[in-house]
Amino acid sequence: MFSLKQMALWPRYMRLACAALLAALLLASAWLAQLGELVARWQAAQAQTEALRAAYSQAQARAGQLPRLRARRSEAAATLASLEQQLPRQQEMAALLSAINQAGLARGLQFELFKPGVAVPQAHYVAMPITVRVRGGYHAIGAFMADLAGLPRIVTVHGLAVSAGKDGPPTLDAVLRAYRLPDAQEQQAMVNRKPASKPARAAPQPGSFAPFVPRNYNASDLPDPFGAAGRERPATAGVAAPDPRRVREPLESVALAGMAMVGSLRQRGRLDALLQANGRLYRVAAGQYLGPDHGLVTAISEQAIAYRELAQDAGGAWRERRGSLALQVAGAAAKEADK
């Protein structure tokens, strides 16, 4: 029998076997001590693998939508460019204010107040409030609102209130907002005021943007709720009213302020005018109608178009108004094509 007290006297192979067994026991004890930690790390690696697989699947799904998203981005850029074309620059605001004023005067309205306010910078544009008070016929006011919608620039109406006049036609009080592009200093100020981070906004769904289509004011045949404009006047008070049954022509949906004569065309001895409106080119002959006020083309020359309009005055009577559209292309000459 081998005694542990006499281990030094054991044969060498016995001593080596005991040493190897002891080392194996120590290694097994150390491995068992680290087994729990290894299992926890293995489980964490498995969870991370599943999360990476889910992220990869989501990235693949988004990559499949990339062509559609690029198409939507191109469509949004085209829409933005079209809207920015309707925003004047700061130096063009005077012409826009004049166009608003002329639109009211053309309807026979009297401006008692026309007060532009302080421009208010927004995220991508600058809004200028304009406090107005006009007096005139009820239907003339309605037609004036339609003319504002038909301007080539963006003008909105807020706080509209129509009140009966004490001794005359009704009065309109409203705040108009004209919009323009910011200049360089305003753009820099917007960038400086922009917060570092903003919450993400939901992306617009395809087809959610509907283009604005201005409409003519076609309620002039209805009774005037304020009384004065709805009463018929004798023939001596004005000219004959336009025929309400007449079929409207395409250019009658465009305000005269949005038209421009760009040339003329002579064919078979007849001279026609070339008008540009809403980005399209129209051929107009004498006797055709244009503009929202029953504008009849009376004469055409190589330099201008003469027309005659019918509009209601502040008292509701129909009045004749004459005007012209001058050629706006410098050096343009009429195209001769006699056949």
C-alpha positions as a Markdown table, in Angstrom:
| # | Residue | x | y | z |
|---|---|---|---|---|
| 1 | Met | 0.0 | 0.0 | 0.0 |
| 2 | Phe | 1.1 | 3.5 | -0.8 |
| 3 | Ser | 1.1 | 6.0 | 2.0 |
| 4 | Leu | 0.7 | 9.7 | 1.5 |
| 5 | Lys | 3.3 | 10.2 | 4.2 |
| 6 | Gln | 5.8 | 8.3 | 2.1 |
| 7 | Met | 4.9 | 10.0 | -1.2 |
| 8 | Ala | 8.5 | 11.0 | -1.7 |
| 9 | Leu | 9.4 | 7.3 | -1.8 |
| 10 | Trp | 6.8 | 6.5 | -4.5 |
| 11 | Pro | 8.0 | 5.6 | -7.9 |
| 12 | Arg | 8.4 | 8.4 | -10.2 |
| 13 | Tyr | 5.6 | 7.5 | -12.5 |
| 14 | Met | 3.2 | 7.5 | -9.5 |
| 15 | Arg | 4.3 | 10.9 | -8.4 |
| 16 | Leu | 3.8 | 12.2 | -12.0 |
| 17 | Ala | 0.4 | 10.7 | -12.3 |
| 18 | Cys | -0.7 | 12.2 | -9.0 |
| 19 | Ala | 0.6 | 15.6 | -10.1 |
| 20 | Ala | -1.3 | 15.3 | -13.5 |
| 21 | Leu | -4.5 | 14.3 | -11.7 |
| 22 | Leu | -4.2 | 17.3 | -9.3 |
| 23 | Ala | -3.6 | 19.7 | -12.2 |
| 24 | Ala | -6.6 | 18.3 | -14.0 |
| 25 | Leu | -8.8 | 18.8 | -10.9 |
| 26 | Leu | -7.6 | 22.4 | -10.5 |
| 27 | Leu | -8.3 | 23.1 | -14.2 |
| 28 | Ala | -11.8 | 21.6 | -13.9 |
| 29 | Ser | -12.5 | 23.6 | -10.8 |
| 30 | Ala | -11.4 | 26.8 | -12.6 |
| 31 | Trp | -13.5 | 26.0 | -15.7 |
| 32 | Leu | -16.6 | 25.2 | -13.6 |
| 33 | Ala | -16.1 | 28.6 | -11.9 |
| 34 | Gln | -16.1 | 30.4 | -15.2 |
| 35 | Leu | -18.9 | 28.4 | -16.9 |
| 36 | Gly | -21.7 | 30.6 | -15.6 |
| 37 | Glu | -20.0 | 33.7 | -17.1 |
| 38 | Leu | -19.4 | 32.0 | -20.4 |
| 39 | Val | -23.1 | 30.9 | -20.6 |
| 40 | Ala | -24.2 | 34.5 | -20.0 |
| 41 | Arg | -21.9 | 35.9 | -22.7 |
| 42 | Trp | -23.1 | 33.3 | -25.1 |
| 43 | Gln | -26.7 | 34.2 | -24.5 |
| 44 | Ala | -25.9 | 37.9 | -24.9 |
| 45 | Ala | -24.2 | 37.2 | -28.2 |
| 46 | Gln | -27.2 | 35.2 | -29.4 |
| 47 | Ala | -29.5 | 38.2 | -28.5 |
| 48 | Gln | -27.2 | 40.6 | -30.4 |
| 49 | Thr | -27.2 | 38.3 | -33.4 |
| 50 | Glu | -31.0 | 38.3 | -33.5 |
| 51 | Ala | -31.1 | 42.1 | -33.2 |
| 52 | Leu | -28.6 | 42.5 | -36.0 |
| 53 | Arg | -30.7 | 40.1 | -38.2 |
| 54 | Ala | -33.8 | 42.2 | -37.5 |
| 55 | Ala | -32.0 | 45.4 | -38.3 |
| 56 | Tyr | -30.7 | 43.9 | -41.5 |
| 57 | Ser | -34.2 | 42.8 | -42.6 |
| 58 | Gln | -35.5 | 46.4 | -41.9 |
| 59 | Ala | -32.6 | 47.9 | -43.9 |
| 60 | Gln | -33.4 | 45.5 | -46.8 |
| 61 | Ala | -37.1 | 46.6 | -46.7 |
| 62 | Arg | -36.1 | 50.3 | -46.8 |
| 63 | Ala | -33.6 | 49.7 | -49.6 |
| 64 | Gly | -36.5 | 48.2 | -51.7 |
| 65 | Gln | -38.4 | 51.5 | -51.2 |
| 66 | Leu | -35.5 | 53.6 | -52.4 |
| 67 | Pro | -36.7 | 54.1 | -56.0 |
| 68 | Arg | -40.1 | 55.2 | -54.8 |
| 69 | Leu | -38.7 | 57.5 | -52.2 |
| 70 | Arg | -36.4 | 59.1 | -54.8 |
| 71 | Ala | -39.4 | 59.6 | -57.1 |
| 72 | Arg | -41.3 | 61.3 | -54.3 |
| 73 | Arg | -38.3 | 63.5 | -53.5 |
| 74 | Ser | -38.1 | 64.6 | -57.1 |
| 75 | Glu | -41.9 | 65.3 | -57.1 |
| 76 | Ala | -41.6 | 67.3 | -53.9 |
| 77 | Ala | -38.7 | 69.3 | -55.4 |
| 78 | Ala | -40.7 | 70.1 | -58.5 |
| 79 | Thr | -43.7 | 71.2 | -56.4 |
| 80 | Leu | -41.4 | 73.4 | -54.2 |
| 81 | Ala | -39.9 | 75.0 | -57.2 |
| 82 | Ser | -43.3 | 75.7 | -58.7 |
| 83 | Leu | -44.5 | 77.3 | -55.4 |
| 84 | Glu | -41.3 | 79.4 | -55.1 |
| 85 | Gln | -42.1 | 80.9 | -58.5 |
| 86 | Gln | -45.2 | 82.3 | -57.0 |
| 87 | Leu | -43.2 | 84.1 | -54.3 |
| 88 | Pro | -41.7 | 87.4 | -55.3 |
| 89 | Arg | -38.5 | 88.8 | -54.0 |
| 90 | Gln | -38.3 | 91.8 | -51.8 |
| 91 | Gln | -37.8 | 94.2 | -54.6 |
| 92 | Glu | -40.9 | 92.9 | -56.4 |
| 93 | Met | -43.2 | 93.4 | -53.4 |
| 94 | Ala | -44.1 | 97.0 | -54.5 |
| 95 | Ala | -45.5 | 95.6 | -57.8 |
| 96 | Leu | -47.6 | 93.0 | -55.9 |
| 97 | Leu | -49.0 | 95.7 | -53.5 |
| 98 | Ser | -49.9 | 97.8 | -56.6 |
| 99 | Ala | -51.6 | 94.8 | -58.2 |
| 100 | Ile | -53.7 | 94.2 | -55.1 |
| 101 | Asn | -54.8 | 97.8 | -55.1 |
| 102 | Gln | -55.5 | 97.9 | -58.8 |
| 103 | Ala | -57.6 | 94.7 | -58.5 |
| 104 | Gly | -59.9 | 96.5 | -56.0 |
| 105 | Leu | -60.1 | 99.7 | -58.0 |
| 106 | Ala | -61.0 | 97.7 | -61.1 |
| 107 | Arg | -64.0 | 96.3 | -59.3 |
| 108 | Gly | -65.2 | 99.8 | -58.4 |
| 109 | Leu | -64.2 | 99.5 | -54.7 |
| 110 | Gln | -63.0 | 102.4 | -52.6 |
| 111 | Phe | -60.1 | 101.8 | -50.3 |
| 112 | Glu | -60.6 | 103.5 | -46.9 |
| 113 | Leu | -57.5 | 101.7 | -45.5 |
| 114 | Phe | -54.6 | 100.0 | -47.1 |
| 115 | Lys | -51.8 | 99.5 | -44.5 |
| 116 | Pro | -48.9 | 97.1 | -45.0 |
| 117 | Gly | -47.6 | 95.8 | -41.7 |
| 118 | Val | -44.2 | 94.5 | -40.5 |
| 119 | Ala | -42.9 | 91.5 | -42.4 |
| 120 | Val | -42.9 | 88.3 | -40.4 |
| 121 | Pro | -40.2 | 85.8 | -41.3 |
| 122 | Gln | -41.3 | 82.1 | -41.3 |
| 123 | Ala | -39.5 | 78.9 | -41.9 |
| 124 | His | -39.1 | 79.2 | -45.6 |
| 125 | Tyr | -40.8 | 82.5 | -46.5 |
| 126 | Val | -41.7 | 86.0 | -45.2 |
| 127 | Ala | -45.3 | 87.0 | -44.7 |
| 128 | Met | -46.4 | 90.6 | -44.9 |
| 129 | Pro | -49.8 | 91.4 | -43.4 |
| 130 | Ile | -51.9 | 94.1 | -45.1 |
| 131 | Thr | -54.8 | 95.6 | -43.2 |
| 132 | Val | -57.5 | 96.7 | -45.7 |
| 133 | Arg | -60.9 | 98.3 | -45.5 |
| 134 | Val | -62.8 | 98.7 | -48.7 |
| 135 | Arg | -66.3 | 99.9 | -49.5 |
| 136 | Gly | -68.4 | 98.9 | -52.4 |
| 137 | Gly | -71.1 | 96.5 | -53.7 |
| 138 | Tyr | -71.4 | 93.1 | -52.2 |
| 139 | His | -70.8 | 91.3 | -55.4 |
| 140 | Ala | -68.0 | 93.6 | -56.3 |
| 141 | Ile | -66.3 | 92.6 | -53.0 |
| 142 | Gly | -66.8 | 88.9 | -53.9 |
| 143 | Ala | -65.3 | 89.4 | -57.3 |
| 144 | Phe | -62.4 | 91.2 | -55.7 |
| 145 | Met | -61.7 | 88.2 | -53.5 |
| 146 | Ala | -61.7 | 86.0 | -56.5 |
| 147 | Asp | -59.3 | 88.3 | -58.3 |
| 148 | Leu | -56.9 | 88.0 | -55.4 |
| 149 | Ala | -57.0 | 84.2 | -55.7 |
| 150 | Gly | -56.2 | 84.5 | -59.4 |
| 151 | Leu | -53.1 | 86.7 | -59.0 |
| 152 | Pro | -49.9 | 85.1 | -60.2 |
| 153 | Arg | -48.5 | 85.7 | -56.6 |
| 154 | Ile | -49.8 | 84.1 | -53.4 |
| 155 | Val | -52.1 | 86.3 | -51.4 |
| 156 | Thr | -54.4 | 84.9 | -48.6 |
| 157 | Val | -57.3 | 86.6 | -46.8 |
| 158 | His | -57.7 | 86.4 | -43.0 |
| 159 | Gly | -60.2 | 87.8 | -40.6 |
| 160 | Leu | -62.7 | 88.7 | -43.3 |
| 161 | Ala | -65.7 | 90.7 | -42.0 |
| 162 | Val | -68.4 | 92.4 | -44.1 |
| 163 | Ser | -70.7 | 94.9 | -42.4 |
| 164 | Ala | -73.6 | 97.0 | -43.7 |
| 165 | Gly | -72.9 | 100.6 | -44.4 |
| 166 | Lys | -74.9 | 103.2 | -42.6 |
| 167 | Asp | -75.6 | 105.3 | -45.7 |
| 168 | Gly | -74.2 | 103.3 | -48.6 |
| 169 | Pro | -72.7 | 100.0 | -49.7 |
| 170 | Pro | -71.2 | 97.5 | -47.3 |
| 171 | Thr | -67.7 | 97.6 | -45.9 |
| 172 | Leu | -65.1 | 94.8 | -46.0 |
| 173 | Asp | -62.5 | 94.6 | -43.2 |
| 174 | Ala | -59.8 | 92.0 | -43.7 |
| 175 | Val | -56.1 | 91.3 | -43.3 |
| 176 | Leu | -54.4 | 90.2 | -46.5 |
| 177 | Arg | -51.1 | 88.3 | -46.3 |
| 178 | Ala | -48.6 | 88.6 | -49.2 |
| 179 | Tyr | -45.7 | 86.2 | -49.2 |
| 180 | Arg | -42.2 | 86.6 | -50.6 |
| 181 | Leu | -38.8 | 84.9 | -50.5 |
| 182 | Pro | -36.4 | 85.9 | -47.7 |
| 183 | Asp | -33.3 | 87.9 | -48.6 |
| 184 | Ala | -29.8 | 86.9 | -47.6 |
| 185 | Gln | -29.8 | 88.5 | -44.2 |
| 186 | Glu | -33.2 | 87.1 | -43.3 |
| 187 | Gln | -32.1 | 83.6 | -44.4 |
| 188 | Gln | -29.0 | 83.9 | -42.2 |
| 189 | Ala | -31.2 | 85.0 | -39.3 |
| 190 | Met | -33.5 | 82.0 | -39.8 |
| 191 | Val | -30.4 | 79.7 | -39.7 |
| 192 | Asn | -29.2 | 81.3 | -36.5 |
| 193 | Arg | -32.6 | 81.0 | -34.8 |
| 194 | Lys | -33.1 | 77.3 | -35.9 |
| 195 | Pro | -32.9 | 75.0 | -32.9 |
| 196 | Ala | -30.2 | 72.3 | -32.9 |
| 197 | Ser | -32.6 | 69.4 | -33.1 |
| 198 | Lys | -36.3 | 69.1 | -33.9 |
| 199 | Pro | -38.7 | 66.2 | -33.5 |
| 200 | Ala | -39.1 | 64.2 | -36.6 |
| 201 | Arg | -42.2 | 65.0 | -38.6 |
| 202 | Ala | -44.3 | 62.5 | -40.4 |
| 203 | Ala | -43.6 | 62.3 | -44.1 |
| 204 | Pro | -46.5 | 63.4 | -46.3 |
| 205 | Gln | -48.3 | 60.6 | -48.0 |
| 206 | Pro | -48.3 | 60.4 | -51.8 |
| 207 | Gly | -51.0 | 62.5 | -53.4 |
| 208 | Ser | -51.7 | 64.5 | -50.2 |
| 209 | Phe | -50.8 | 67.8 | -51.8 |
| 210 | Ala | -53.6 | 69.2 | -53.9 |
| 211 | Pro | -52.8 | 72.1 | -56.2 |
| 212 | Phe | -54.8 | 75.3 | -55.6 |
| 213 | Val | -57.2 | 76.1 | -58.5 |
| 214 | Pro | -58.7 | 79.6 | -58.3 |
| 215 | Arg | -62.4 | 80.0 | -59.2 |
| 216 | Asn | -64.3 | 82.8 | -60.7 |
| 217 | Tyr | -66.9 | 84.7 | -58.7 |
| 218 | Asn | -70.1 | 83.5 | -60.4 |
| 219 | Ala | -72.8 | 84.5 | -57.9 |
| 220 | Ser | -73.4 | 88.0 | -59.2 |
| 221 | Asp | -76.9 | 86.9 | -60.3 |
| 222 | Leu | -78.0 | 86.1 | -56.8 |
| 223 | Pro | -79.7 | 88.7 | -54.5 |
| 224 | Asp | -77.5 | 91.0 | -52.6 |
| 225 | Pro | -77.9 | 90.3 | -48.9 |
| 226 | Phe | -77.3 | 94.0 | -48.1 |
| 227 | Gly | -79.9 | 95.1 | -50.6 |
| 228 | Ala | -78.3 | 97.8 | -52.6 |
| 229 | Ala | -76.5 | 95.6 | -55.2 |
| 230 | Gly | -79.4 | 93.2 | -55.7 |
| 231 | Arg | -81.9 | 95.8 | -56.9 |
| 232 | Glu | -82.2 | 96.2 | -60.6 |
| 233 | Arg | -81.5 | 99.6 | -62.1 |
| 234 | Pro | -83.2 | 101.2 | -65.0 |
| 235 | Ala | -81.4 | 101.3 | -68.3 |
| 236 | Thr | -80.4 | 104.9 | -67.9 |
| 237 | Ala | -78.4 | 104.0 | -64.7 |
| 238 | Gly | -75.9 | 102.0 | -66.7 |
| 239 | Val | -75.4 | 99.6 | -69.6 |
| 240 | Ala | -77.3 | 96.4 | -70.2 |
| 241 | Ala | -76.3 | 93.5 | -67.9 |
| 242 | Pro | -74.3 | 90.6 | -69.5 |
| 243 | Asp | -76.2 | 87.5 | -70.6 |
| 244 | Pro | -75.9 | 85.0 | -67.7 |
| 245 | Arg | -76.7 | 82.1 | -70.1 |
| 246 | Arg | -73.6 | 82.7 | -72.2 |
| 247 | Val | -71.0 | 79.9 | -72.2 |
| 248 | Arg | -67.8 | 81.1 | -70.6 |
| 249 | Glu | -64.6 | 80.9 | -72.6 |
| 250 | Pro | -61.3 | 79.5 | -71.2 |
| 251 | Leu | -59.5 | 82.8 | -70.7 |
| 252 | Glu | -62.4 | 84.2 | -68.6 |
| 253 | Ser | -61.0 | 82.1 | -65.7 |
| 254 | Val | -57.8 | 84.1 | -65.7 |
| 255 | Ala | -57.4 | 87.6 | -64.2 |
| 256 | Leu | -56.2 | 90.2 | -66.6 |
| 257 | Ala | -53.3 | 90.9 | -64.3 |
| 258 | Gly | -52.1 | 87.3 | -65.1 |
| 259 | Met | -52.1 | 87.8 | -68.9 |
| 260 | Ala | -49.4 | 89.1 | -71.2 |
| 261 | Met | -49.5 | 89.9 | -74.9 |
| 262 | Val | -46.4 | 88.3 | -76.3 |
| 263 | Gly | -47.0 | 88.7 | -80.1 |
| 264 | Ser | -49.4 | 88.5 | -82.9 |
| 265 | Leu | -50.2 | 86.2 | -85.8 |
| 266 | Arg | -51.7 | 87.2 | -89.2 |
| 267 | Gln | -53.4 | 84.5 | -91.1 |
| 268 | Arg | -55.7 | 84.9 | -94.2 |
| 269 | Gly | -55.9 | 88.6 | -93.6 |
| 270 | Arg | -57.0 | 88.4 | -90.0 |
| 271 | Leu | -54.7 | 89.5 | -87.2 |
| 272 | Asp | -54.9 | 87.5 | -84.0 |
| 273 | Ala | -53.1 | 88.2 | -80.7 |
| 274 | Leu | -50.9 | 85.7 | -78.8 |
| 275 | Leu | -51.5 | 85.8 | -75.1 |
| 276 | Gln | -49.5 | 84.0 | -72.4 |
| 277 | Ala | -51.4 | 83.0 | -69.2 |
| 278 | Asn | -50.8 | 80.3 | -66.7 |
| 279 | Gly | -47.7 | 79.2 | -68.5 |
| 280 | Arg | -49.6 | 78.5 | -71.7 |
| 281 | Leu | -49.9 | 80.3 | -75.0 |
| 282 | Tyr | -53.4 | 81.3 | -76.3 |
| 283 | Arg | -54.5 | 82.6 | -79.7 |
| 284 | Val | -57.1 | 85.3 | -79.3 |
| 285 | Ala | -59.3 | 86.9 | -82.0 |
| 286 | Ala | -61.5 | 90.0 | -81.9 |
| 287 | Gly | -64.9 | 89.1 | -80.5 |
| 288 | Gln | -63.6 | 86.6 | -77.9 |
| 289 | Tyr | -63.9 | 87.0 | -74.2 |
| 290 | Leu | -61.2 | 87.2 | -71.6 |
| 291 | Gly | -60.9 | 88.1 | -67.9 |
| 292 | Pro | -63.5 | 87.5 | -65.2 |
| 293 | Asp | -65.5 | 90.8 | -66.0 |
| 294 | His | -67.0 | 89.8 | -69.3 |
| 295 | Gly | -64.1 | 91.3 | -71.1 |
| 296 | Leu | -64.8 | 91.4 | -74.9 |
| 297 | Val | -61.9 | 91.9 | -77.3 |
| 298 | Thr | -62.8 | 94.8 | -79.5 |
| 299 | Ala | -59.7 | 95.4 | -81.5 |
| 300 | Ile | -56.2 | 93.9 | -82.1 |
| 301 | Ser | -53.1 | 95.5 | -83.4 |
| 302 | Glu | -49.5 | 94.4 | -83.5 |
| 303 | Gln | -48.8 | 96.5 | -80.4 |
| 304 | Ala | -51.9 | 96.0 | -78.1 |
| 305 | Ile | -55.3 | 94.4 | -77.5 |
| 306 | Ala | -58.2 | 96.6 | -76.8 |
| 307 | Tyr | -61.1 | 95.2 | -74.7 |
| 308 | Arg | -64.3 | 96.3 | -73.1 |
| 309 | Glu | -65.5 | 95.0 | -69.7 |
| 310 | Leu | -68.8 | 95.0 | -67.9 |
| 311 | Ala | -68.6 | 95.4 | -64.1 |
| 312 | Gln | -71.0 | 96.5 | -61.3 |
| 313 | Asp | -70.3 | 99.7 | -59.5 |
| 314 | Ala | -70.8 | 100.3 | -55.8 |
| 315 | Gly | -74.5 | 100.8 | -56.3 |
| 316 | Gly | -75.0 | 97.6 | -58.3 |
| 317 | Ala | -75.5 | 99.1 | -61.8 |
| 318 | Trp | -73.5 | 97.6 | -64.7 |
| 319 | Arg | -70.9 | 99.9 | -66.1 |
| 320 | Glu | -68.7 | 99.7 | -69.2 |
| 321 | Arg | -65.0 | 99.8 | -68.7 |
| 322 | Arg | -62.4 | 99.9 | -71.4 |
| 323 | Gly | -58.7 | 98.9 | -71.3 |
| 324 | Ser | -55.9 | 97.4 | -73.3 |
| 325 | Leu | -53.0 | 94.9 | -73.0 |
| 326 | Ala | -49.8 | 96.2 | -74.5 |
| 327 | Leu | -47.2 | 94.0 | -76.2 |
| 328 | Gln | -44.7 | 93.0 | -73.5 |
| 329 | Val | -41.9 | 91.4 | -75.6 |
| 330 | Ala | -39.4 | 94.0 | -76.7 |
| 331 | Gly | -38.7 | 93.9 | -80.4 |
| 332 | Ala | -41.5 | 91.4 | -81.1 |
| 333 | Ala | -42.9 | 91.6 | -84.6 |
| 334 | Ala | -46.1 | 90.2 | -86.0 |
| 335 | Lys | -45.8 | 86.9 | -87.8 |
| 336 | Glu | -47.0 | 87.2 | -91.3 |
| 337 | Ala | -48.5 | 84.0 | -92.7 |
| 338 | Asp | -51.0 | 85.0 | -95.4 |
| 339 | Lys | -52.5 | 82.0 | -97.0 |
